[in-house]
Amino acid sequence: MVTAYVVVTVLTIAANAAIAAGDYAKLDFVLANSAEVHVPRSWVPVLATLKAAGAAGLLLGLLGVRPLGFAAAAGLVLFYAGALITHVRARVFHNIAFPGTCFALAAASLALAATA
């Protein structure tokens, strides 16, 4: 169980760190996606900070601060639930797999953190 926790959490950290970097860099696909789901461009750096904070919290959880890792995973679950709701409300389904995958990774990290 510990191996699964580490592997899934590392994948979750990598995914969130990568997309946070893309958000901070204001990559074209990030700006296009946010516009398509009606998220103001000014929110992109704030959302990137939340993703980066989640990744950092997960990393600290792996390094021994378990309550912080658990809280970070819970925060990311809520974050990506909001992202999924935003996609559904905007009726943008062609790229909903990305927030769905991130939601699944965060939920798996949360479940494994609770049992590890």
N, C-alpha and C positions, 0 to 999 in steps of 0.2 A: 504494500500500500504506500509506503514511503517513496518508493521509486516512481510510482504513478503520480504522486503528489509533486515530486520534484520535476518530472518531465512536463506535466501539464502546466505547472506554474511557470516554468521557464519559457514554454511556448506562449503563454499569456503575456509574460513580461516582454518578450521579443515583439509580439504583434502590437502591443500598446506603445512600446518605445518607438517602433518603426512608424506607426501612423502618427504619433505625436510629432516626430521629426518632420514628416511630410506636411503636417498641419502648420508647424512653425515655418517651414520653407515656402508655404503657400503654393504648393504644387497645383498645376492646372486642374487635375482631376478632383482634388480636394475642394477647390473653390467652386467648380462646376457642380459637384455633388451637393455641397451645402446650399448653393443657390437653388438647385432643383427641389430640395426638400424645405425651402423657405427659411433657412437658418441664415441670419445676417452675417456678412463677412466679418464684422467686428467681433463676433462670438468665436471665431475659429481659434485664435490664440488662447482664449479662456478654456475652450474644450480640449485643446492640446495640453494645457497645463493639468487638467483633470486626468487625462489619460497618462501623462508622464508621472503624476503623483501616484496614480494607481499602480503603475509599473514599479516605481520606487518602493512603495509600500509592500508589494508582493515580494520584491527582492529582500527587503528587510525581514519579512516574515520567514523567508527561506534561511536567512542568516541567524535566526533565533528569536526574533521579536514576533512570536506567533500571533498575539492579539492584533498587532498592526497588519500583519499579512491577511488575517481573517477579515479585518475591517476594510482593507484595500480591495479584497475580492468582492465583498458585499457592495462596496461603492461602485465597482466596475459593473457588477450585475445590474444595479439600478441605472447606471449611466447608459448601458447598452439597451436596457429595456426602454428607456426614453428615446434612444436612437431608433429602435424598431417602431415605437409608437409614432415618431415623427415621420418615418418612411410611410407607414400605413396611412396616416392622416393626409399626407401629400400625394398618396396613391402612386408612389414611386417604388416599383417592385423589381425592376430589372437589375438593381444592384443591392437588394436587401440581404443577399447572402453574406456580404462582408460584416455588417453589424450583427447579423445572426450568428456567424461564426465566432465573432468576438464575445457575444453574449454567452454562447455555449462554452467557450474556453473559460470565461470568468466564472460561470456557474459551476463548471467542473472543478476549477481551482478552489472555489468556496466550499464545495462538498468535500473535496479531498482535504482541505485545511481543517475542516470540522472533525474529520476522522483520523487524521495523521497524528 
